[in-house]
Amino acid sequence: MLMLDRYLVAGGRALDLATGATIRWRVRRDGRASTPPLFTVRGHAWLIDFDVRGASRIEVWECPPLPSPGEATDAINAFRAALADARDGCPRALDLAEVSGAMWAKTQRLLAREARLEGFVPLAADAFGAVLSQARWRFPSWLRERAIVIFASDSRLSPDAALALFRLATKDARPHLIVRGVTDEPWRPRLIAASTQVHESVPGEALTPAALVERADALRQDGHRVDAEASARWSLLLSDSDADRATARCGLARCLVSQRRWLEARSMLAQLDSAEARDLREHIGQAAAARAEPAMADAFLDILRICQDVEDPVVALTRVASRLQDILAAGRVAFVLRDRARPHAIAFAGARLPASAELVLASEVLDTGVAVPFLERGPVVEVATPIRYAASVAGALWCQWSIGVPLAAEDVTRVLDLGATAAAPAVHDIGQRHRAPQAAAELIPELVGQSAAIDQVRHAVLRAAASPFPVLIEGESGSGKELVARAIHGASLRRGRRFCALNCAAITDDLVEAELFGHTRGAFTGAVSDRVGLFEDAQGGTLFLDEVAELSARVQAKLLRTIQEGEIRRLGESTTRKVDARIVAATNRPLGSEATAGRFRHDLRYRLDVLRITIPPLRERLDDLPLLVRHVWATLAERTGSRAVLSAAALSQLGGYDWPGNVRELQNVLASMMVSGAPRGVIGPQGLPSHILRTTAMTGRATLAEARREFEERYVRAALARAGGRSVVAARDLGVSRQGLSKLTARLGLLVK
């Protein structure tokens, strides 16, 4: 798709950032009109890009036309192979030779076409440098996640382009390809002033390394640090002798020191023994003594501030990774955890998220807990260090450079150790969150399912089990409220005591009081002996009150006092007894609406609704249906001895039903199918109950239009039947005119008297 930022647009004309050629573009107001495919030829122009925005189609046409593919078959084949390598994570440069600059321009147009077809963004080197310079040396949004192809010739390269190419090679690991065109012109890179600050030289003037160092010093003193670094790096690239390289290294080190990039400057001077290099090292050492190693101290303080100021650990680690990327001049930095036996990056900085196959080094660190030194994989260099928290390996910190490491090895190791130490609590927190779903599923195996809804229920159960407060469980009938209550009891510290359950809707008020609080002999007719109530029976355990909304006002008042005072009085007694039973209540009607309607006490509702767990109905978590069916079917088969299995078609029919009775209805349906079906073999859809078959047949229409037509037909037929076939009465009931009803019946094919 077209990103207009690839083109410098003005009116109906534009400049192609890939070739520097003038192109034209136009907007078709109706995007559904004729839409020619990419690279369609019309007249003397080719369609090189397009984009559909709303009802408009933006087309970009290039003139003159591209050369035919047969003119550069070898170049295209080599270019496609290089694109495949770049997409596989092995960026490299591709050199192509042409006899003249004109032929190179044609080949460049053809390669730009191939790059667009493969999903790459083609850019000329000067345009690439100008784009990054305008964006303050950060990739703009339209390039942030894109793979790119850079075209550079042997006669034109600006300082901004040089610095942009260096940053792409050292600080970015995105899929990219650099194509260098070599012609018959004498090879010597010449600086063309592309930046507003670099304007002293004559365009096309060849500069020596010494002159470039002088220019870098002048720009640095004037405050143009980025342009100074570009000139200094070019002086290093153009140096032929050891003396020139030493001078260029010192000039680049001065530029890096002015930007407070102490570690890169110290690495640049590490192997030099000149007087100038010794003076620069002494200056860096004095700064270190004055501020206690400024690079390390600043890095550690910045990382600590990020970890303390940002509450979300993922956001904090992402910012820490970005800060480490800047300090280490790295391509990618990632914090890695193990997820289901595979390494997984939880936060990263760089062009793209590293895949699991790229994190082999981090996986070794997670297994051994030992830092792995610099590992070279062709031009790529990697390093990983463990992140320790509470004497255990919480994760790994992984770093990668595309070509070479611009820092000393000991500096890299120290910075990574600082980052791993500061970020350890955040990594541990995220690791606990990642392990929570698996741990919850292991602790509560009776809650079957793997959807996000059932995971939330498991987490709520674990949180409720760890607290001593009352719990209110809300959910439709048959959704598993008692199962959740038993799971809370089983995961709590009270699991060694009894779990007592009472269905408040199944017995009368007098019997409810006797069941809850107990009674003495002769307290009422039929009380032939003393009896302990459920509060005493559940001493130290859990009391489950199912359908608590059905309690009468009198029982609600007594229950409220029991919860407040922690004591009961048996029916027929005048003394109180202390009780310690945790209450877990359940209801299929929200207590809030019941209290608003005056059927439930507000104060008792507040006492019971301390911790609330809402169980979703089965129709809202149909992703769990296959697991539930397998679990229930296996349980029923074990009880009945049946060896029958359900077919895939039957399971599909079960997934099309709404399940108003939830899991309880599913259990009953599966039990009916198992009992009525053969004890062996496969049970197909014909074994399903008739009401499920009818419902799935109605909802199994091919399109929404068919379902709407069927509904309208049934609705109109019912209205006509109620009206005794009188169209005037039926039209009034339907809220339409008589003419409207006539048109409706004609469309539906109904006969009206």
JOQUI-V496372 format. One record per backbone hydrogen bond with DSSP energy under -1.0 kcal/mol. NH is the residue of the N-H (numbers start at 0). CO is the residue of the C=O. E is the energy in kcal/mol with one decimal. If there is no record, write none. Layout:
nh=NH co=CO e=E
nh=NH co=CO e=E
This chain:
nh=1 co=49 e=-1.8
nh=5 co=2 e=-2.6
nh=6 co=3 e=-1.9
nh=7 co=14 e=-1.7
nh=8 co=6 e=-1.0
nh=9 co=12 e=-2.7
nh=12 co=9 e=-1.9
nh=13 co=22 e=-2.4
nh=14 co=7 e=-1.4
nh=15 co=20 e=-2.6
nh=16 co=5 e=-1.4
nh=19 co=15 e=-2.7
nh=22 co=13 e=-3.0
nh=23 co=60 e=-2.5
nh=24 co=11 e=-1.7
nh=25 co=58 e=-2.1
nh=27 co=56 e=-3.3
nh=30 co=54 e=-2.4
nh=32 co=29 e=-1.7
nh=38 co=46 e=-3.2
nh=39 co=36 e=-1.0
nh=41 co=44 e=-2.2
nh=44 co=41 e=-1.3
nh=45 co=61 e=-2.1
nh=46 co=39 e=-1.7
nh=47 co=59 e=-2.1
nh=48 co=59 e=-1.2
nh=50 co=57 e=-1.9
nh=52 co=55 e=-2.4
nh=55 co=52 e=-1.9
nh=56 co=27 e=-2.5
nh=57 co=50 e=-3.3
nh=58 co=25 e=-2.9
nh=59 co=48 e=-2.6
nh=60 co=23 e=-3.5
nh=61 co=45 e=-2.6
nh=70 co=67 e=-2.1
nh=71 co=68 e=-1.1
nh=75 co=71 e=-2.3
nh=76 co=72 e=-2.4
nh=77 co=73 e=-2.4
nh=78 co=74 e=-2.4
nh=79 co=75 e=-2.8
nh=80 co=76 e=-2.1
nh=81 co=77 e=-2.1
nh=82 co=78 e=-2.3
nh=83 co=79 e=-2.2
nh=84 co=80 e=-1.9
nh=85 co=81 e=-2.4
nh=86 co=82 e=-2.4
nh=87 co=83 e=-1.5
nh=88 co=85 e=-1.4
nh=89 co=84 e=-2.5
nh=93 co=177 e=-3.0
nh=95 co=179 e=-2.6
nh=97 co=181 e=-2.7
nh=103 co=99 e=-1.9
nh=104 co=100 e=-2.0
nh=105 co=101 e=-1.8
nh=106 co=102 e=-2.6
nh=107 co=103 e=-2.6
nh=108 co=104 e=-1.8
nh=109 co=105 e=-2.0
nh=110 co=106 e=-2.6
nh=111 co=107 e=-2.1
nh=112 co=108 e=-1.8
nh=113 co=109 e=-1.9
nh=114 co=110 e=-2.5
nh=115 co=111 e=-2.2
nh=116 co=112 e=-2.1
nh=117 co=113 e=-1.5
nh=118 co=115 e=-1.4
nh=119 co=114 e=-2.7
nh=120 co=146 e=-2.5
nh=122 co=148 e=-2.9
nh=123 co=16 e=-3.6
nh=124 co=150 e=-2.7
nh=127 co=123 e=-2.8
nh=128 co=124 e=-2.5
nh=129 co=125 e=-2.4
nh=130 co=126 e=-2.5
nh=131 co=127 e=-2.2
nh=132 co=128 e=-2.4
nh=133 co=129 e=-2.4
nh=134 co=130 e=-1.5
nh=135 co=132 e=-1.4
nh=136 co=131 e=-3.8
nh=142 co=139 e=-1.6
nh=147 co=174 e=-1.4
nh=148 co=120 e=-2.2
nh=149 co=176 e=-3.1
nh=150 co=122 e=-2.3
nh=151 co=178 e=-3.0
nh=153 co=180 e=-1.1
nh=156 co=189 e=-1.0
nh=161 co=157 e=-2.3
nh=162 co=158 e=-2.5
nh=163 co=159 e=-2.5
nh=164 co=160 e=-2.6
nh=165 co=161 e=-2.1
nh=166 co=162 e=-2.4
nh=167 co=163 e=-2.2
nh=168 co=164 e=-2.0
nh=169 co=165 e=-2.1
nh=170 co=166 e=-2.6
nh=176 co=147 e=-1.4
nh=177 co=91 e=-1.4
nh=178 co=149 e=-3.5
nh=179 co=93 e=-2.9
nh=180 co=151 e=-2.8
nh=181 co=95 e=-3.2
nh=198 co=196 e=-1.1
nh=204 co=201 e=-2.4
nh=211 co=207 e=-2.2
nh=212 co=208 e=-2.2
nh=213 co=209 e=-2.1
nh=214 co=210 e=-2.5
nh=215 co=211 e=-2.5
nh=216 co=212 e=-2.4
nh=217 co=213 e=-2.4
nh=218 co=214 e=-2.8
nh=219 co=215 e=-2.4
nh=220 co=216 e=-2.2
nh=221 co=217 e=-1.6
nh=222 co=219 e=-1.2
nh=223 co=218 e=-2.4
nh=224 co=222 e=-1.5
nh=227 co=223 e=-1.8
nh=228 co=224 e=-2.3
nh=229 co=225 e=-2.0
nh=230 co=226 e=-2.2
nh=231 co=227 e=-2.4
nh=232 co=228 e=-2.4
nh=233 co=229 e=-1.9
nh=234 co=230 e=-2.2
nh=235 co=231 e=-1.7
nh=236 co=232 e=-2.0
nh=237 co=233 e=-2.1
nh=244 co=240 e=-2.2
nh=245 co=241 e=-2.4
nh=246 co=242 e=-2.3
nh=247 co=243 e=-2.6
nh=248 co=244 e=-2.6
nh=249 co=245 e=-2.2
nh=250 co=246 e=-2.3
nh=251 co=247 e=-2.7
nh=252 co=248 e=-2.5
nh=253 co=249 e=-2.2
nh=254 co=250 e=-1.7
nh=255 co=251 e=-2.3
nh=256 co=252 e=-2.6
nh=257 co=253 e=-2.0
nh=259 co=256 e=-1.9
nh=260 co=255 e=-2.7
nh=261 co=259 e=-1.2
nh=264 co=260 e=-2.0
nh=265 co=261 e=-2.7
nh=266 co=262 e=-2.0
nh=267 co=263 e=-2.0
nh=268 co=264 e=-1.3
nh=271 co=268 e=-1.3
nh=277 co=273 e=-2.2
nh=278 co=274 e=-2.3
nh=279 co=275 e=-2.2
nh=280 co=276 e=-2.5
nh=281 co=277 e=-2.3
nh=282 co=278 e=-2.2
nh=283 co=279 e=-2.4
nh=284 co=280 e=-2.4
nh=285 co=281 e=-2.5
nh=286 co=282 e=-2.1
nh=287 co=283 e=-2.0
nh=288 co=284 e=-2.5
nh=289 co=285 e=-2.5
nh=290 co=286 e=-1.9
nh=292 co=287 e=-2.5
nh=296 co=292 e=-2.9
nh=297 co=293 e=-3.0
nh=298 co=294 e=-2.3
nh=299 co=295 e=-2.7
nh=300 co=296 e=-2.6
nh=301 co=297 e=-2.6
nh=302 co=298 e=-2.4
nh=303 co=299 e=-2.4
nh=304 co=300 e=-2.5
nh=305 co=301 e=-2.2
nh=306 co=302 e=-2.4
nh=307 co=303 e=-1.9
nh=308 co=304 e=-2.7
nh=309 co=305 e=-1.9
nh=315 co=311 e=-2.3
nh=316 co=312 e=-2.6
nh=317 co=313 e=-2.1
nh=318 co=314 e=-2.1
nh=319 co=315 e=-2.3
nh=320 co=316 e=-2.7
nh=321 co=317 e=-1.9
nh=322 co=318 e=-2.2
nh=323 co=319 e=-2.7
nh=324 co=320 e=-2.2
nh=325 co=321 e=-1.8
nh=326 co=322 e=-2.3
nh=327 co=323 e=-2.7
nh=329 co=324 e=-1.5
nh=330 co=399 e=-2.3
nh=331 co=399 e=-1.8
nh=332 co=348 e=-2.1
nh=333 co=397 e=-2.6
nh=334 co=346 e=-2.7
nh=335 co=395 e=-3.0
nh=336 co=343 e=-2.8
nh=338 co=341 e=-3.7
nh=343 co=336 e=-3.3
nh=345 co=334 e=-2.2
nh=346 co=334 e=-1.1
nh=348 co=332 e=-2.4
nh=357 co=354 e=-1.0
nh=358 co=355 e=-1.1
nh=362 co=358 e=-2.2
nh=363 co=359 e=-2.0
nh=364 co=360 e=-1.8
nh=365 co=361 e=-2.3
nh=366 co=362 e=-1.8
nh=367 co=363 e=-2.6
nh=368 co=364 e=-2.9
nh=371 co=383 e=-2.0
nh=374 co=381 e=-2.8
nh=376 co=379 e=-3.4
nh=379 co=376 e=-1.5
nh=380 co=400 e=-2.3
nh=381 co=374 e=-2.5
nh=382 co=398 e=-2.1
nh=383 co=371 e=-1.4
nh=384 co=396 e=-2.1
nh=386 co=394 e=-2.7
nh=388 co=391 e=-2.9
nh=393 co=386 e=-2.7
nh=394 co=386 e=-1.3
nh=395 co=335 e=-2.0
nh=396 co=384 e=-2.9
nh=397 co=333 e=-2.9
nh=398 co=382 e=-2.7
nh=399 co=331 e=-2.4
nh=400 co=380 e=-2.8
nh=411 co=407 e=-2.2
nh=412 co=408 e=-2.3
nh=413 co=409 e=-2.0
nh=414 co=410 e=-2.4
nh=415 co=411 e=-2.5
nh=416 co=412 e=-2.2
nh=417 co=413 e=-2.3
nh=418 co=414 e=-2.6
nh=419 co=415 e=-2.7
nh=420 co=416 e=-2.2
nh=421 co=417 e=-2.5
nh=422 co=418 e=-2.1
nh=426 co=422 e=-2.3
nh=427 co=423 e=-2.6
nh=428 co=424 e=-2.3
nh=429 co=425 e=-2.3
nh=430 co=426 e=-2.4
nh=431 co=427 e=-2.2
nh=432 co=428 e=-1.8
nh=433 co=429 e=-2.3
nh=434 co=430 e=-2.0
nh=435 co=431 e=-1.2
nh=438 co=434 e=-2.5
nh=439 co=435 e=-3.0
nh=440 co=436 e=-2.2
nh=441 co=437 e=-1.8
nh=442 co=438 e=-2.3
nh=443 co=439 e=-2.2
nh=446 co=443 e=-1.2
nh=447 co=445 e=-1.2
nh=454 co=450 e=-1.7
nh=455 co=451 e=-2.0
nh=456 co=452 e=-1.5
nh=457 co=453 e=-2.2
nh=458 co=454 e=-2.4
nh=459 co=455 e=-2.3
nh=460 co=456 e=-2.3
nh=461 co=457 e=-2.3
nh=462 co=458 e=-2.3
nh=463 co=459 e=-2.5
nh=464 co=460 e=-2.6
nh=465 co=461 e=-1.3
nh=466 co=463 e=-1.3
nh=470 co=582 e=-1.7
nh=471 co=610 e=-3.3
nh=472 co=584 e=-2.9
nh=473 co=612 e=-2.5
nh=474 co=586 e=-1.6
nh=478 co=475 e=-1.7
nh=483 co=479 e=-1.8
nh=484 co=480 e=-2.2
nh=485 co=481 e=-2.5
nh=486 co=482 e=-1.8
nh=487 co=483 e=-2.3
nh=488 co=484 e=-2.1
nh=489 co=485 e=-2.7
nh=490 co=486 e=-1.7
nh=494 co=491 e=-1.2
nh=496 co=493 e=-2.1
nh=499 co=541 e=-2.6
nh=501 co=543 e=-2.4
nh=503 co=545 e=-2.4
nh=505 co=502 e=-1.5
nh=511 co=507 e=-2.1
nh=512 co=508 e=-2.2
nh=513 co=509 e=-2.0
nh=514 co=510 e=-2.7
nh=515 co=511 e=-2.5
nh=516 co=512 e=-2.9
nh=517 co=513 e=-1.6
nh=518 co=530 e=-1.7
nh=519 co=570 e=-2.2
nh=521 co=526 e=-3.2
nh=522 co=519 e=-1.8
nh=526 co=523 e=-2.5
nh=527 co=525 e=-1.6
nh=530 co=518 e=-2.9
nh=533 co=514 e=-3.0
nh=534 co=515 e=-2.1
nh=536 co=532 e=-2.4
nh=537 co=533 e=-2.2
nh=538 co=535 e=-1.5
nh=539 co=579 e=-3.8
nh=540 co=537 e=-2.9
nh=541 co=497 e=-2.0
nh=542 co=581 e=-3.4
nh=543 co=499 e=-3.6
nh=544 co=583 e=-2.2
nh=545 co=501 e=-2.6
nh=547 co=585 e=-2.3
nh=549 co=546 e=-1.8
nh=550 co=547 e=-1.6
nh=555 co=551 e=-2.2
nh=556 co=552 e=-1.9
nh=557 co=553 e=-1.9
nh=558 co=554 e=-2.5
nh=559 co=555 e=-2.2
nh=560 co=556 e=-1.9
nh=561 co=557 e=-2.0
nh=562 co=558 e=-2.2
nh=563 co=559 e=-2.2
nh=564 co=560 e=-3.0
nh=565 co=561 e=-2.1
nh=567 co=576 e=-2.6
nh=570 co=517 e=-2.4
nh=572 co=569 e=-1.9
nh=576 co=567 e=-2.7
nh=578 co=565 e=-2.2
nh=581 co=540 e=-2.3
nh=583 co=542 e=-2.7
nh=584 co=470 e=-2.8
nh=585 co=544 e=-2.4
nh=586 co=472 e=-2.0
nh=593 co=589 e=-1.6
nh=594 co=590 e=-2.7
nh=595 co=591 e=-2.1
nh=596 co=592 e=-1.9
nh=597 co=594 e=-1.1
nh=598 co=593 e=-2.2
nh=604 co=600 e=-2.0
nh=605 co=601 e=-2.2
nh=606 co=602 e=-1.5
nh=607 co=603 e=-2.2
nh=608 co=604 e=-2.9
nh=609 co=607 e=-1.3
nh=610 co=469 e=-1.3
nh=612 co=471 e=-2.6
nh=614 co=473 e=-2.9
nh=619 co=616 e=-1.4
nh=620 co=617 e=-1.4
nh=623 co=620 e=-1.9
nh=624 co=621 e=-1.3
nh=627 co=623 e=-2.6
nh=628 co=624 e=-3.0
nh=629 co=625 e=-2.3
nh=630 co=626 e=-2.4
nh=631 co=627 e=-3.0
nh=632 co=628 e=-2.8
nh=633 co=629 e=-2.2
nh=634 co=630 e=-2.0
nh=635 co=631 e=-2.7
nh=636 co=632 e=-2.5
nh=637 co=633 e=-1.8
nh=638 co=634 e=-1.5
nh=639 co=635 e=-2.5
nh=640 co=636 e=-2.2
nh=642 co=678 e=-2.8
nh=644 co=680 e=-2.3
nh=646 co=682 e=-2.2
nh=650 co=646 e=-2.0
nh=651 co=647 e=-2.1
nh=652 co=648 e=-2.0
nh=653 co=649 e=-2.1
nh=654 co=650 e=-1.7
nh=656 co=653 e=-1.2
nh=661 co=658 e=-1.3
nh=663 co=477 e=-1.5
nh=664 co=660 e=-1.1
nh=665 co=661 e=-1.9
nh=666 co=662 e=-2.5
nh=667 co=663 e=-2.1
nh=668 co=664 e=-2.6
nh=669 co=665 e=-2.5
nh=670 co=666 e=-2.3
nh=671 co=667 e=-2.4
nh=672 co=668 e=-2.4
nh=673 co=669 e=-2.3
nh=674 co=670 e=-2.3
nh=675 co=671 e=-2.6
nh=676 co=672 e=-1.5
nh=682 co=644 e=-3.1
nh=686 co=683 e=-1.8
nh=687 co=684 e=-1.9
nh=692 co=688 e=-1.7
nh=693 co=689 e=-2.5
nh=694 co=690 e=-1.9
nh=695 co=691 e=-2.6
nh=696 co=692 e=-1.9
nh=697 co=693 e=-2.0
nh=698 co=694 e=-2.1
nh=706 co=702 e=-1.5
nh=707 co=703 e=-2.5
nh=708 co=704 e=-2.4
nh=709 co=705 e=-2.3
nh=710 co=706 e=-2.1
nh=711 co=707 e=-2.6
nh=712 co=708 e=-2.4
nh=713 co=709 e=-2.3
nh=714 co=710 e=-2.6
nh=715 co=711 e=-2.7
nh=716 co=712 e=-2.4
nh=717 co=713 e=-2.2
nh=718 co=714 e=-2.0
nh=719 co=715 e=-2.6
nh=720 co=716 e=-2.2
nh=721 co=717 e=-2.3
nh=722 co=718 e=-1.8
nh=723 co=720 e=-1.2
nh=724 co=719 e=-3.0
nh=725 co=722 e=-1.3
nh=729 co=725 e=-2.3
nh=730 co=726 e=-2.6
nh=731 co=727 e=-1.9
nh=732 co=728 e=-2.2
nh=733 co=729 e=-2.1
nh=735 co=730 e=-2.2
nh=740 co=736 e=-2.3
nh=741 co=737 e=-2.1
nh=742 co=738 e=-2.3
nh=743 co=739 e=-2.2
nh=744 co=740 e=-2.8
nh=745 co=741 e=-2.0
nh=746 co=742 e=-2.2
nh=747 co=743 e=-2.0
nh=749 co=744 e=-2.7
